[in-house]
Amino acid sequence: MHVAKIVIISLVVFVLVTIIVTGALQDRIFFSLFVGIPFGLVAFVLSFIYMYRQKNE
């Protein structure tokens, strides 16, 4: 798998996790996007690292 594909998949993971976390916390926290974005960034980095390591094996 090429690095470009890995980045695109990781971006999709970022968007999905950000939307899910923001939606889940919307009723409890007014600025739920400020919580969703860091979770999305962590998911992006973790998915990128995992897929990049799998590519090299």
mmCIF entry with sequence, helices, sheets and N, C-alpha, C, O atoms, coordinates in Angstrom:
data_MODEL
# 
_entry.id   MODEL 
# 
_entity.id                         1 
_entity.type                       polymer 
_entity.pdbx_number_of_molecules   1 
# 
_entity_poly.entity_id                      1 
_entity_poly.type                           'polypeptide(L)' 
_entity_poly.nstd_linkage                   no 
_entity_poly.nstd_monomer                   no 
_entity_poly.pdbx_seq_one_letter_code       MHVAKIVIISLVVFVLVTIIVTGALQDRIFFSLFVGIPFGLVAFVLSFIYMYRQKNE 
_entity_poly.pdbx_seq_one_letter_code_can   MHVAKIVIISLVVFVLVTIIVTGALQDRIFFSLFVGIPFGLVAFVLSFIYMYRQKNE 
_entity_poly.pdbx_strand_id                 A 
# 
loop_
_entity_poly_seq.entity_id 
_entity_poly_seq.num 
_entity_poly_seq.mon_id 
_entity_poly_seq.hetero 
1 1  MET n 
1 2  HIS n 
1 3  VAL n 
1 4  ALA n 
1 5  LYS n 
1 6  ILE n 
1 7  VAL n 
1 8  ILE n 
1 9  ILE n 
1 10 SER n 
1 11 LEU n 
1 12 VAL n 
1 13 VAL n 
1 14 PHE n 
1 15 VAL n 
1 16 LEU n 
1 17 VAL n 
1 18 THR n 
1 19 ILE n 
1 20 ILE n 
1 21 VAL n 
1 22 THR n 
1 23 GLY n 
1 24 ALA n 
1 25 LEU n 
1 26 GLN n 
1 27 ASP n 
1 28 ARG n 
1 29 ILE n 
1 30 PHE n 
1 31 PHE n 
1 32 SER n 
1 33 LEU n 
1 34 PHE n 
1 35 VAL n 
1 36 GLY n 
1 37 ILE n 
1 38 PRO n 
1 39 PHE n 
1 40 GLY n 
1 41 LEU n 
1 42 VAL n 
1 43 ALA n 
1 44 PHE n 
1 45 VAL n 
1 46 LEU n 
1 47 SER n 
1 48 PHE n 
1 49 ILE n 
1 50 TYR n 
1 51 MET n 
1 52 TYR n 
1 53 ARG n 
1 54 GLN n 
1 55 LYS n 
1 56 ASN n 
1 57 GLU n 
# 
_struct_asym.id          A 
_struct_asym.entity_id   1 
# 
loop_
_struct_conf.conf_type_id 
_struct_conf.id 
_struct_conf.pdbx_PDB_helix_id 
_struct_conf.beg_label_comp_id 
_struct_conf.beg_label_asym_id 
_struct_conf.beg_label_seq_id 
_struct_conf.pdbx_beg_PDB_ins_code 
_struct_conf.end_label_comp_id 
_struct_conf.end_label_asym_id 
_struct_conf.end_label_seq_id 
_struct_conf.pdbx_end_PDB_ins_code 
_struct_conf.beg_auth_comp_id 
_struct_conf.beg_auth_asym_id 
_struct_conf.beg_auth_seq_id 
_struct_conf.end_auth_comp_id 
_struct_conf.end_auth_asym_id 
_struct_conf.end_auth_seq_id 
_struct_conf.pdbx_PDB_helix_class 
_struct_conf.details 
_struct_conf.pdbx_PDB_helix_length 
HELX_P HELX_P1 AA1 VAL A 3  ? LEU A 25 ? VAL A 3  LEU A 25 1 ? 23 
HELX_P HELX_P2 AA2 LEU A 33 ? ASN A 56 ? LEU A 33 ASN A 56 1 ? 24 
# 
_struct_conf_type.id          HELX_P 
_struct_conf_type.criteria    ? 
_struct_conf_type.reference   ? 
# 
loop_
_atom_site.group_PDB 
_atom_site.id 
_atom_site.type_symbol 
_atom_site.label_atom_id 
_atom_site.label_alt_id 
_atom_site.label_comp_id 
_atom_site.label_asym_id 
_atom_site.label_entity_id 
_atom_site.label_seq_id 
_atom_site.pdbx_PDB_ins_code 
_atom_site.Cartn_x 
_atom_site.Cartn_y 
_atom_site.Cartn_z 
_atom_site.occupancy 
_atom_site.B_iso_or_equiv 
_atom_site.pdbx_formal_charge 
_atom_site.auth_seq_id 
_atom_site.auth_comp_id 
_atom_site.auth_asym_id 
_atom_site.auth_atom_id 
_atom_site.pdbx_PDB_model_num 
ATOM 1   N N  . MET A 1 1  ? 0.855   -1.174 0.000  1.00 0.00 ? 1  MET A N  1 
ATOM 2   C CA . MET A 1 1  ? 0.000   0.000  0.000  1.00 0.00 ? 1  MET A CA 1 
ATOM 3   C C  . MET A 1 1  ? 0.905   1.242  0.000  1.00 0.00 ? 1  MET A C  1 
ATOM 4   O O  . MET A 1 1  ? 1.878   1.307  0.751  1.00 0.00 ? 1  MET A O  1 
ATOM 5   N N  . HIS A 1 2  ? 0.589   2.182  -0.813 1.00 0.00 ? 2  HIS A N  1 
ATOM 6   C CA . HIS A 1 2  ? 1.382   3.401  -0.910 1.00 0.00 ? 2  HIS A CA 1 
ATOM 7   C C  . HIS A 1 2  ? 1.073   4.341  0.260  1.00 0.00 ? 2  HIS A C  1 
ATOM 8   O O  . HIS A 1 2  ? 0.034   4.234  0.911  1.00 0.00 ? 2  HIS A O  1 
ATOM 9   N N  . VAL A 1 3  ? 1.990   5.243  0.499  1.00 0.00 ? 3  VAL A N  1 
ATOM 10  C CA . VAL A 1 3  ? 1.841   6.175  1.613  1.00 0.00 ? 3  VAL A CA 1 
ATOM 11  C C  . VAL A 1 3  ? 0.636   7.089  1.392  1.00 0.00 ? 3  VAL A C  1 
ATOM 12  O O  . VAL A 1 3  ? -0.041  7.467  2.349  1.00 0.00 ? 3  VAL A O  1 
ATOM 13  N N  . ALA A 1 4  ? 0.371   7.441  0.146  1.00 0.00 ? 4  ALA A N  1 
ATOM 14  C CA . ALA A 1 4  ? -0.775  8.308  -0.140 1.00 0.00 ? 4  ALA A CA 1 
ATOM 15  C C  . ALA A 1 4  ? -2.089  7.639  0.263  1.00 0.00 ? 4  ALA A C  1 
ATOM 16  O O  . ALA A 1 4  ? -2.977  8.293  0.810  1.00 0.00 ? 4  ALA A O  1 
ATOM 17  N N  . LYS A 1 5  ? -2.213  6.352  -0.003 1.00 0.00 ? 5  LYS A N  1 
ATOM 18  C CA . LYS A 1 5  ? -3.418  5.628  0.392  1.00 0.00 ? 5  LYS A CA 1 
ATOM 19  C C  . LYS A 1 5  ? -3.535  5.561  1.907  1.00 0.00 ? 5  LYS A C  1 
ATOM 20  O O  . LYS A 1 5  ? -4.629  5.682  2.459  1.00 0.00 ? 5  LYS A O  1 
ATOM 21  N N  . ILE A 1 6  ? -2.405  5.368  2.577  1.00 0.00 ? 6  ILE A N  1 
ATOM 22  C CA . ILE A 1 6  ? -2.411  5.309  4.032  1.00 0.00 ? 6  ILE A CA 1 
ATOM 23  C C  . ILE A 1 6  ? -2.860  6.647  4.618  1.00 0.00 ? 6  ILE A C  1 
ATOM 24  O O  . ILE A 1 6  ? -3.630  6.680  5.579  1.00 0.00 ? 6  ILE A O  1 
ATOM 25  N N  . VAL A 1 7  ? -2.383  7.740  4.043  1.00 0.00 ? 7  VAL A N  1 
ATOM 26  C CA . VAL A 1 7  ? -2.778  9.072  4.519  1.00 0.00 ? 7  VAL A CA 1 
ATOM 27  C C  . VAL A 1 7  ? -4.265  9.305  4.294  1.00 0.00 ? 7  VAL A C  1 
ATOM 28  O O  . VAL A 1 7  ? -4.944  9.844  5.169  1.00 0.00 ? 7  VAL A O  1 
ATOM 29  N N  . ILE A 1 8  ? -4.778  8.910  3.141  1.00 0.00 ? 8  ILE A N  1 
ATOM 30  C CA . ILE A 1 8  ? -6.207  9.107  2.850  1.00 0.00 ? 8  ILE A CA 1 
ATOM 31  C C  . ILE A 1 8  ? -7.070  8.305  3.814  1.00 0.00 ? 8  ILE A C  1 
ATOM 32  O O  . ILE A 1 8  ? -8.065  8.817  4.327  1.00 0.00 ? 8  ILE A O  1 
ATOM 33  N N  . ILE A 1 9  ? -6.699  7.049  4.066  1.00 0.00 ? 9  ILE A N  1 
ATOM 34  C CA . ILE A 1 9  ? -7.460  6.227  5.002  1.00 0.00 ? 9  ILE A CA 1 
ATOM 35  C C  . ILE A 1 9  ? -7.386  6.819  6.409  1.00 0.00 ? 9  ILE A C  1 
ATOM 36  O O  . ILE A 1 9  ? -8.384  6.831  7.131  1.00 0.00 ? 9  ILE A O  1 
ATOM 37  N N  . SER A 1 10 ? -6.217  7.304  6.798  1.00 0.00 ? 10 SER A N  1 
ATOM 38  C CA . SER A 1 10 ? -6.067  7.915  8.113  1.00 0.00 ? 10 SER A CA 1 
ATOM 39  C C  . SER A 1 10 ? -6.894  9.192  8.230  1.00 0.00 ? 10 SER A C  1 
ATOM 40  O O  . SER A 1 10 ? -7.434  9.476  9.299  1.00 0.00 ? 10 SER A O  1 
ATOM 41  N N  . LEU A 1 11 ? -7.002  9.962  7.158  1.00 0.00 ? 11 LEU A N  1 
ATOM 42  C CA . LEU A 1 11 ? -7.851  11.159 7.173  1.00 0.00 ? 11 LEU A CA 1 
ATOM 43  C C  . LEU A 1 11 ? -9.324  10.799 7.344  1.00 0.00 ? 11 LEU A C  1 
ATOM 44  O O  . LEU A 1 11 ? -10.063 11.490 8.046  1.00 0.00 ? 11 LEU A O  1 
ATOM 45  N N  . VAL A 1 12 ? -9.742  9.716  6.699  1.00 0.00 ? 12 VAL A N  1 
ATOM 46  C CA . VAL A 1 12 ? -11.126 9.259  6.863  1.00 0.00 ? 12 VAL A CA 1 
ATOM 47  C C  . VAL A 1 12 ? -11.367 8.845  8.310  1.00 0.00 ? 12 VAL A C  1 
ATOM 48  O O  . VAL A 1 12 ? -12.415 9.148  8.880  1.00 0.00 ? 12 VAL A O  1 
ATOM 49  N N  . VAL A 1 13 ? -10.395 8.149  8.906  1.00 0.00 ? 13 VAL A N  1 
ATOM 50  C CA . VAL A 1 13 ? -10.503 7.766  10.316 1.00 0.00 ? 13 VAL A CA 1 
ATOM 51  C C  . VAL A 1 13 ? -10.584 9.015  11.187 1.00 0.00 ? 13 VAL A C  1 
ATOM 52  O O  . VAL A 1 13 ? -11.380 9.060  12.125 1.00 0.00 ? 13 VAL A O  1 
ATOM 53  N N  . PHE A 1 14 ? -9.773  10.029 10.893 1.00 0.00 ? 14 PHE A N  1 
ATOM 54  C CA . PHE A 1 14 ? -9.799  11.288 11.640 1.00 0.00 ? 14 PHE A CA 1 
ATOM 55  C C  . PHE A 1 14 ? -11.184 11.923 11.601 1.00 0.00 ? 14 PHE A C  1 
ATOM 56  O O  . PHE A 1 14 ? -11.727 12.310 12.636 1.00 0.00 ? 14 PHE A O  1 
ATOM 57  N N  . VAL A 1 15 ? -11.744 12.026 10.418 1.00 0.00 ? 15 VAL A N  1 
ATOM 58  C CA . VAL A 1 15 ? -13.061 12.662 10.267 1.00 0.00 ? 15 VAL A CA 1 
ATOM 59  C C  . VAL A 1 15 ? -14.137 11.868 10.999 1.00 0.00 ? 15 VAL A C  1 
ATOM 60  O O  . VAL A 1 15 ? -14.967 12.443 11.703 1.00 0.00 ? 15 VAL A O  1 
ATOM 61  N N  . LEU A 1 16 ? -14.123 10.548 10.836 1.00 0.00 ? 16 LEU A N  1 
ATOM 62  C CA . LEU A 1 16 ? -15.151 9.733  11.480 1.00 0.00 ? 16 LEU A CA 1 
ATOM 63  C C  . LEU A 1 16 ? -15.062 9.795  13.001 1.00 0.00 ? 16 LEU A C  1 
ATOM 64  O O  . LEU A 1 16 ? -16.081 9.951  13.674 1.00 0.00 ? 16 LEU A O  1 
ATOM 65  N N  . VAL A 1 17 ? -13.863 9.674  13.544 1.00 0.00 ? 17 VAL A N  1 
ATOM 66  C CA . VAL A 1 17 ? -13.711 9.716  15.006 1.00 0.00 ? 17 VAL A CA 1 
ATOM 67  C C  . VAL A 1 17 ? -14.094 11.089 15.535 1.00 0.00 ? 17 VAL A C  1 
ATOM 68  O O  . VAL A 1 17 ? -14.744 11.189 16.576 1.00 0.00 ? 17 VAL A O  1 
ATOM 69  N N  . THR A 1 18 ? -13.702 12.147 14.836 1.00 0.00 ? 18 THR A N  1 
ATOM 70  C CA . THR A 1 18 ? -14.052 13.499 15.274 1.00 0.00 ? 18 THR A CA 1 
ATOM 71  C C  . THR A 1 18 ? -15.569 13.686 15.298 1.00 0.00 ? 18 THR A C  1 
ATOM 72  O O  . THR A 1 18 ? -16.108 14.240 16.256 1.00 0.00 ? 18 THR A O  1 
ATOM 73  N N  . ILE A 1 19 ? -16.250 13.235 14.265 1.00 0.00 ? 19 ILE A N  1 
ATOM 74  C CA . ILE A 1 19 ? -17.707 13.375 14.199 1.00 0.00 ? 19 ILE A CA 1 
ATOM 75  C C  . ILE A 1 19 ? -18.394 12.542 15.278 1.00 0.00 ? 19 ILE A C  1 
ATOM 76  O O  . ILE A 1 19 ? -19.338 13.006 15.917 1.00 0.00 ? 19 ILE A O  1 
ATOM 77  N N  . ILE A 1 20 ? -17.923 11.319 15.479 1.00 0.00 ? 20 ILE A N  1 
ATOM 78  C CA . ILE A 1 20 ? -18.552 10.437 16.472 1.00 0.00 ? 20 ILE A CA 1 
ATOM 79  C C  . ILE A 1 20 ? -18.375 10.986 17.886 1.00 0.00 ? 20 ILE A C  1 
ATOM 80  O O  . ILE A 1 20 ? -19.333 11.032 18.658 1.00 0.00 ? 20 ILE A O  1 
ATOM 81  N N  . VAL A 1 21 ? -17.157 11.401 18.228 1.00 0.00 ? 21 VAL A N  1 
ATOM 82  C CA . VAL A 1 21 ? -16.907 11.922 19.579 1.00 0.00 ? 21 VAL A CA 1 
ATOM 83  C C  . VAL A 1 21 ? -17.653 13.234 19.792 1.00 0.00 ? 21 VAL A C  1 
ATOM 84  O O  . VAL A 1 21 ? -18.234 13.449 20.856 1.00 0.00 ? 21 VAL A O  1 
ATOM 85  N N  . THR A 1 22 ? -17.641 14.106 18.797 1.00 0.00 ? 22 THR A N  1 
ATOM 86  C CA . THR A 1 22 ? -18.353 15.380 18.918 1.00 0.00 ? 22 THR A CA 1 
ATOM 87  C C  . THR A 1 22 ? -19.851 15.162 19.078 1.00 0.00 ? 22 THR A C  1 
ATOM 88  O O  . THR A 1 22 ? -20.493 15.819 19.897 1.00 0.00 ? 22 THR A O  1 
ATOM 89  N N  . GLY A 1 23 ? -20.402 14.251 18.306 1.00 0.00 ? 23 GLY A N  1 
ATOM 90  C CA . GLY A 1 23 ? -21.826 13.955 18.406 1.00 0.00 ? 23 GLY A CA 1 
ATOM 91  C C  . GLY A 1 23 ? -22.204 13.333 19.735 1.00 0.00 ? 23 GLY A C  1 
ATOM 92  O O  . GLY A 1 23 ? -23.272 13.615 20.280 1.00 0.00 ? 23 GLY A O  1 
ATOM 93  N N  . ALA A 1 24 ? -21.319 12.478 20.263 1.00 0.00 ? 24 ALA A N  1 
ATOM 94  C CA . ALA A 1 24 ? -21.608 11.825 21.532 1.00 0.00 ? 24 ALA A CA 1 
ATOM 95  C C  . ALA A 1 24 ? -21.568 12.806 22.697 1.00 0.00 ? 24 ALA A C  1 
ATOM 96  O O  . ALA A 1 24 ? -22.317 12.649 23.660 1.00 0.00 ? 24 ALA A O  1 
ATOM 97  N N  . LEU A 1 25 ? -20.714 13.804 22.623 1.00 0.00 ? 25 LEU A N  1 
ATOM 98  C CA . LEU A 1 25 ? -20.562 14.755 23.728 1.00 0.00 ? 25 LEU A CA 1 
ATOM 99  C C  . LEU A 1 25 ? -21.337 16.058 23.522 1.00 0.00 ? 25 LEU A C  1 
ATOM 100 O O  . LEU A 1 25 ? -21.237 16.967 24.347 1.00 0.00 ? 25 LEU A O  1 
ATOM 101 N N  . GLN A 1 26 ? -22.085 16.160 22.468 1.00 0.00 ? 26 GLN A N  1 
ATOM 102 C CA . GLN A 1 26 ? -22.757 17.410 22.128 1.00 0.00 ? 26 GLN A CA 1 
ATOM 103 C C  . GLN A 1 26 ? -23.735 17.867 23.207 1.00 0.00 ? 26 GLN A C  1 
ATOM 104 O O  . GLN A 1 26 ? -23.842 19.065 23.469 1.00 0.00 ? 26 GLN A O  1 
ATOM 105 N N  . ASP A 1 27 ? -24.442 16.941 23.832 1.00 0.00 ? 27 ASP A N  1 
ATOM 106 C CA . ASP A 1 27 ? -25.420 17.313 24.853 1.00 0.00 ? 27 ASP A CA 1 
ATOM 107 C C  . ASP A 1 27 ? -24.781 17.660 26.187 1.00 0.00 ? 27 ASP A C  1 
ATOM 108 O O  . ASP A 1 27 ? -25.367 18.401 26.976 1.00 0.00 ? 27 ASP A O  1 
ATOM 109 N N  . ARG A 1 28 ? -23.590 17.137 26.453 1.00 0.00 ? 28 ARG A N  1 
ATOM 110 C CA . ARG A 1 28 ? -22.947 17.324 27.751 1.00 0.00 ? 28 ARG A CA 1 
ATOM 111 C C  . ARG A 1 28 ? -21.983 18.495 27.780 1.00 0.00 ? 28 ARG A C  1 
ATOM 112 O O  . ARG A 1 28 ? -21.915 19.220 28.772 1.00 0.00 ? 28 ARG A O  1 
ATOM 113 N N  . ILE A 1 29 ? -21.233 18.687 26.693 1.00 0.00 ? 29 ILE A N  1 
ATOM 114 C CA . ILE A 1 29 ? -20.201 19.724 26.647 1.00 0.00 ? 29 ILE A CA 1 
ATOM 115 C C  . ILE A 1 29 ? -20.549 20.688 25.516 1.00 0.00 ? 29 ILE A C  1 
ATOM 116 O O  . ILE A 1 29 ? -20.810 20.262 24.391 1.00 0.00 ? 29 ILE A O  1 
ATOM 117 N N  . PHE A 1 30 ? -20.553 21.990 25.819 1.00 0.00 ? 30 PHE A N  1 
ATOM 118 C CA . PHE A 1 30 ? -20.918 22.980 24.810 1.00 0.00 ? 30 PHE A CA 1 
ATOM 119 C C  . PHE A 1 30 ? -19.902 23.016 23.671 1.00 0.00 ? 30 PHE A C  1 
ATOM 120 O O  . PHE A 1 30 ? -20.281 23.052 22.500 1.00 0.00 ? 30 PHE A O  1 
ATOM 121 N N  . PHE A 1 31 ? -18.616 23.005 24.009 1.00 0.00 ? 31 PHE A N  1 
ATOM 122 C CA . PHE A 1 31 ? -17.572 23.025 22.990 1.00 0.00 ? 31 PHE A CA 1 
ATOM 123 C C  . PHE A 1 31 ? -17.052 21.615 22.739 1.00 0.00 ? 31 PHE A C  1 
ATOM 124 O O  . PHE A 1 31 ? -15.859 21.353 22.895 1.00 0.00 ? 31 PHE A O  1 
ATOM 125 N N  . SER A 1 32 ? -17.938 20.713 22.353 1.00 0.00 ? 32 SER A N  1 
ATOM 126 C CA . SER A 1 32 ? -17.557 19.313 22.179 1.00 0.00 ? 32 SER A CA 1 
ATOM 127 C C  . SER A 1 32 ? -16.578 19.125 21.024 1.00 0.00 ? 32 SER A C  1 
ATOM 128 O O  . SER A 1 32 ? -15.873 18.117 20.980 1.00 0.00 ? 32 SER A O  1 
ATOM 129 N N  . LEU A 1 33 ? -16.519 20.056 20.104 1.00 0.00 ? 33 LEU A N  1 
ATOM 130 C CA . LEU A 1 33 ? -15.573 19.945 18.994 1.00 0.00 ? 33 LEU A CA 1 
ATOM 131 C C  . LEU A 1 33 ? -14.140 20.060 19.493 1.00 0.00 ? 33 LEU A C  1 
ATOM 132 O O  . LEU A 1 33 ? -13.227 19.476 18.909 1.00 0.00 ? 33 LEU A O  1 
ATOM 133 N N  . PHE A 1 34 ? -13.942 20.812 20.573 1.00 0.00 ? 34 PHE A N  1 
ATOM 134 C CA . PHE A 1 34 ? -12.594 20.938 21.142 1.00 0.00 ? 34 PHE A CA 1 
ATOM 135 C C  . PHE A 1 34 ? -12.129 19.641 21.798 1.00 0.00 ? 34 PHE A C  1 
ATOM 136 O O  . PHE A 1 34 ? -10.937 19.468 22.051 1.00 0.00 ? 34 PHE A O  1 
ATOM 137 N N  . VAL A 1 35 ? -13.044 18.746 22.072 1.00 0.00 ? 35 VAL A N  1 
ATOM 138 C CA . VAL A 1 35 ? -12.692 17.421 22.577 1.00 0.00 ? 35 VAL A CA 1 
ATOM 139 C C  . VAL A 1 35 ? -12.582 16.440 21.410 1.00 0.00 ? 35 VAL A C  1 
ATOM 140 O O  . VAL A 1 35 ? -11.725 15.557 21.421 1.00 0.00 ? 35 VAL A O  1 
ATOM 141 N N  . GLY A 1 36 ? -13.440 16.590 20.410 1.00 0.00 ? 36 GLY A N  1 
ATOM 142 C CA . GLY A 1 36 ? -13.465 15.666 19.280 1.00 0.00 ? 36 GLY A CA 1 
ATOM 143 C C  . GLY A 1 36 ? -12.238 15.759 18.396 1.00 0.00 ? 36 GLY A C  1 
ATOM 144 O O  . GLY A 1 36 ? -11.751 14.741 17.904 1.00 0.00 ? 36 GLY A O  1 
ATOM 145 N N  . ILE A 1 37 ? -11.733 16.958 18.190 1.00 0.00 ? 37 ILE A N  1 
ATOM 146 C CA . ILE A 1 37 ? -10.569 17.131 17.309 1.00 0.00 ? 37 ILE A CA 1 
ATOM 147 C C  . ILE A 1 37 ? -9.319  16.436 17.867 1.00 0.00 ? 37 ILE A C  1 
ATOM 148 O O  . ILE A 1 37 ? -8.644  15.736 17.112 1.00 0.00 ? 37 ILE A O  1 
ATOM 149 N N  . PRO A 1 38 ? -8.982  16.597 19.146 1.00 0.00 ? 38 PRO A N  1 
ATOM 150 C CA . PRO A 1 38 ? -7.807  15.858 19.642 1.00 0.00 ? 38 PRO A CA 1 
ATOM 151 C C  . PRO A 1 38 ? -7.964  14.338 19.563 1.00 0.00 ? 38 PRO A C  1 
ATOM 152 O O  . PRO A 1 38 ? -7.005  13.629 19.258 1.00 0.00 ? 38 PRO A O  1 
ATOM 153 N N  . PHE A 1 39 ? -9.172  13.840 19.836 1.00 0.00 ? 39 PHE A N  1 
ATOM 154 C CA . PHE A 1 39 ? -9.394  12.412 19.688 1.00 0.00 ? 39 PHE A CA 1 
ATOM 155 C C  . PHE A 1 39 ? -9.205  11.978 18.238 1.00 0.00 ? 39 PHE A C  1 
ATOM 156 O O  . PHE A 1 39 ? -8.645  10.915 17.974 1.00 0.00 ? 39 PHE A O  1 
ATOM 157 N N  . GLY A 1 40 ? -9.668  12.792 17.308 1.00 0.00 ? 40 GLY A N  1 
ATOM 158 C CA . GLY A 1 40 ? -9.481  12.490 15.893 1.00 0.00 ? 40 GLY A CA 1 
ATOM 159 C C  . GLY A 1 40 ? -8.019  12.502 15.496 1.00 0.00 ? 40 GLY A C  1 
ATOM 160 O O  . GLY A 1 40 ? -7.579  11.663 14.710 1.00 0.00 ? 40 GLY A O  1 
ATOM 161 N N  . LEU A 1 41 ? -7.260  13.450 16.036 1.00 0.00 ? 41 LEU A N  1 
ATOM 162 C CA . LEU A 1 41 ? -5.828  13.509 15.732 1.00 0.00 ? 41 LEU A CA 1 
ATOM 163 C C  . LEU A 1 41 ? -5.094  12.285 16.269 1.00 0.00 ? 41 LEU A C  1 
ATOM 164 O O  . LEU A 1 41 ? -4.219  11.738 15.598 1.00 0.00 ? 41 LEU A O  1 
ATOM 165 N N  . VAL A 1 42 ? -5.444  11.861 17.460 1.00 0.00 ? 42 VAL A N  1 
ATOM 166 C CA . VAL A 1 42 ? -4.822  10.657 18.021 1.00 0.00 ? 42 VAL A CA 1 
ATOM 167 C C  . VAL A 1 42 ? -5.168  9.437  17.171 1.00 0.00 ? 42 VAL A C  1 
ATOM 168 O O  . VAL A 1 42 ? -4.308  8.598  16.904 1.00 0.00 ? 42 VAL A O  1 
ATOM 169 N N  . ALA A 1 43 ? -6.421  9.338  16.750 1.00 0.00 ? 43 ALA A N  1 
ATOM 170 C CA . ALA A 1 43 ? -6.832  8.222  15.899 1.00 0.00 ? 43 ALA A CA 1 
ATOM 171 C C  . ALA A 1 43 ? -6.106  8.267  14.561 1.00 0.00 ? 43 ALA A C  1 
ATOM 172 O O  . ALA A 1 43 ? -5.726  7.224  14.028 1.00 0.00 ? 43 ALA A O  1 
ATOM 173 N N  . PHE A 1 44 ? -5.908  9.464  14.011 1.00 0.00 ? 44 PHE A N  1 
ATOM 174 C CA . PHE A 1 44 ? -5.177  9.627  12.748 1.00 0.00 ? 44 PHE A CA 1 
ATOM 175 C C  . PHE A 1 44 ? -3.754  9.103  12.890 1.00 0.00 ? 44 PHE A C  1 
ATOM 176 O O  . PHE A 1 44 ? -3.295  8.306  12.071 1.00 0.00 ? 44 PHE A O  1 
ATOM 177 N N  . VAL A 1 45 ? -3.064  9.549  13.922 1.00 0.00 ? 45 VAL A N  1 
ATOM 178 C CA . VAL A 1 45 ? -1.663  9.159  14.113 1.00 0.00 ? 45 VAL A CA 1 
ATOM 179 C C  . VAL A 1 45 ? -1.551  7.656  14.354 1.00 0.00 ? 45 VAL A C  1 
ATOM 180 O O  . VAL A 1 45 ? -0.693  6.995  13.768 1.00 0.00 ? 45 VAL A O  1 
ATOM 181 N N  . LEU A 1 46 ? -2.409  7.116  15.210 1.00 0.00 ? 46 LEU A N  1 
ATOM 182 C CA . LEU A 1 46 ? -2.339  5.691  15.508 1.00 0.00 ? 46 LEU A CA 1 
ATOM 183 C C  . LEU A 1 46 ? -2.646  4.835  14.283 1.00 0.00 ? 46 LEU A C  1 
ATOM 184 O O  . LEU A 1 46 ? -1.971  3.833  14.048 1.00 0.00 ? 46 LEU A O  1 
ATOM 185 N N  . SER A 1 47 ? -3.643  5.212  13.511 1.00 0.00 ? 47 SER A N  1 
ATOM 186 C CA . SER A 1 47 ? -3.974  4.427  12.315 1.00 0.00 ? 47 SER A CA 1 
ATOM 187 C C  . SER A 1 47 ? -2.873  4.546  11.262 1.00 0.00 ? 47 SER A C  1 
ATOM 188 O O  . SER A 1 47 ? -2.572  3.574  10.569 1.00 0.00 ? 47 SER A O  1 
ATOM 189 N N  . PHE A 1 48 ? -2.272  5.727  11.139 1.00 0.00 ? 48 PHE A N  1 
ATOM 190 C CA . PHE A 1 48 ? -1.180  5.894  10.184 1.00 0.00 ? 48 PHE A CA 1 
ATOM 191 C C  . PHE A 1 48 ? 0.013   5.029  10.572 1.00 0.00 ? 48 PHE A C  1 
ATOM 192 O O  . PHE A 1 48 ? 0.582   4.336  9.728  1.00 0.00 ? 48 PHE A O  1 
ATOM 193 N N  . ILE A 1 49 ? 0.390   5.067  11.839 1.00 0.00 ? 49 ILE A N  1 
ATOM 194 C CA . ILE A 1 49 ? 1.533   4.275  12.295 1.00 0.00 ? 49 ILE A CA 1 
ATOM 195 C C  . ILE A 1 49 ? 1.266   2.784  12.110 1.00 0.00 ? 49 ILE A C  1 
ATOM 196 O O  . ILE A 1 49 ? 2.137   2.051  11.641 1.00 0.00 ? 49 ILE A O  1 
ATOM 197 N N  . TYR A 1 50 ? 0.071   2.336  12.474 1.00 0.00 ? 50 TYR A N  1 
ATOM 198 C CA . TYR A 1 50 ? -0.266  0.926  12.343 1.00 0.00 ? 50 TYR A CA 1 
ATOM 199 C C  . TYR A 1 50 ? -0.204  0.472  10.881 1.00 0.00 ? 50 TYR A C  1 
ATOM 200 O O  . TYR A 1 50 ? 0.414   -0.548 10.578 1.00 0.00 ? 50 TYR A O  1 
ATOM 201 N N  . MET A 1 51 ? -0.830  1.211  9.987  1.00 0.00 ? 51 MET A N  1 
ATOM 202 C CA . MET A 1 51 ? -0.843  0.801  8.576  1.00 0.00 ? 51 MET A CA 1 
ATOM 203 C C  . MET A 1 51 ? 0.532   0.926  7.932  1.00 0.00 ? 51 MET A C  1 
ATOM 204 O O  . MET A 1 51 ? 0.877   0.128  7.060  1.00 0.00 ? 51 MET A O  1 
ATOM 205 N N  . TYR A 1 52 ? 1.317   1.908  8.345  1.00 0.00 ? 52 TYR A N  1 
ATOM 206 C CA . TYR A 1 52 ? 2.653   2.066  7.786  1.00 0.00 ? 52 TYR A CA 1 
ATOM 207 C C  . TYR A 1 52 ? 3.546   0.910  8.202  1.00 0.00 ? 52 TYR A C  1 
ATOM 208 O O  . TYR A 1 52 ? 4.338   0.419  7.398  1.00 0.00 ? 52 TYR A O  1 
ATOM 209 N N  . ARG A 1 53 ? 3.428   0.474  9.439  1.00 0.00 ? 53 ARG A N  1 
ATOM 210 C CA . ARG A 1 53 ? 4.210   -0.674 9.890  1.00 0.00 ? 53 ARG A CA 1 
ATOM 211 C C  . ARG A 1 53 ? 3.756   -1.960 9.210  1.00 0.00 ? 53 ARG A C  1 
ATOM 212 O O  . ARG A 1 53 ? 4.581   -2.821 8.903  1.00 0.00 ? 53 ARG A O  1 
ATOM 213 N N  . GLN A 1 54 ? 2.457   -2.101 8.971  1.00 0.00 ? 54 GLN A N  1 
ATOM 214 C CA . GLN A 1 54 ? 1.948   -3.281 8.280  1.00 0.00 ? 54 GLN A CA 1 
ATOM 215 C C  . GLN A 1 54 ? 2.428   -3.327 6.829  1.00 0.00 ? 54 GLN A C  1 
ATOM 216 O O  . GLN A 1 54 ? 2.620   -4.403 6.262  1.00 0.00 ? 54 GLN A O  1 
ATOM 217 N N  . LYS A 1 55 ? 2.617   -2.156 6.239  1.00 0.00 ? 55 LYS A N  1 
ATOM 218 C CA . LYS A 1 55 ? 3.075   -2.066 4.861  1.00 0.00 ? 55 LYS A CA 1 
ATOM 219 C C  . LYS A 1 55 ? 4.500   -2.599 4.737  1.00 0.00 ? 55 LYS A C  1 
ATOM 220 O O  . LYS A 1 55 ? 4.844   -3.242 3.745  1.00 0.00 ? 55 LYS A O  1 
ATOM 221 N N  . ASN A 1 56 ? 5.314   -2.332 5.732  1.00 0.00 ? 56 ASN A N  1 
ATOM 222 C CA . ASN A 1 56 ? 6.706   -2.728 5.678  1.00 0.00 ? 56 ASN A CA 1 
ATOM 223 C C  . ASN A 1 56 ? 6.947   -4.190 5.996  1.00 0.00 ? 56 ASN A C  1 
ATOM 224 O O  . ASN A 1 56 ? 8.042   -4.696 5.752  1.00 0.00 ? 56 ASN A O  1 
ATOM 225 N N  . GLU A 1 57 ? 5.952   -4.883 6.536  1.00 0.00 ? 57 GLU A N  1 
ATOM 226 C CA . GLU A 1 57 ? 6.139   -6.296 6.866  1.00 0.00 ? 57 GLU A CA 1 
ATOM 227 C C  . GLU A 1 57 ? 5.912   -7.179 5.680  1.00 0.00 ? 57 GLU A C  1 
ATOM 228 O O  . GLU A 1 57 ? 6.030   -8.399 5.788  1.00 0.00 ? 57 GLU A O  1 
# 
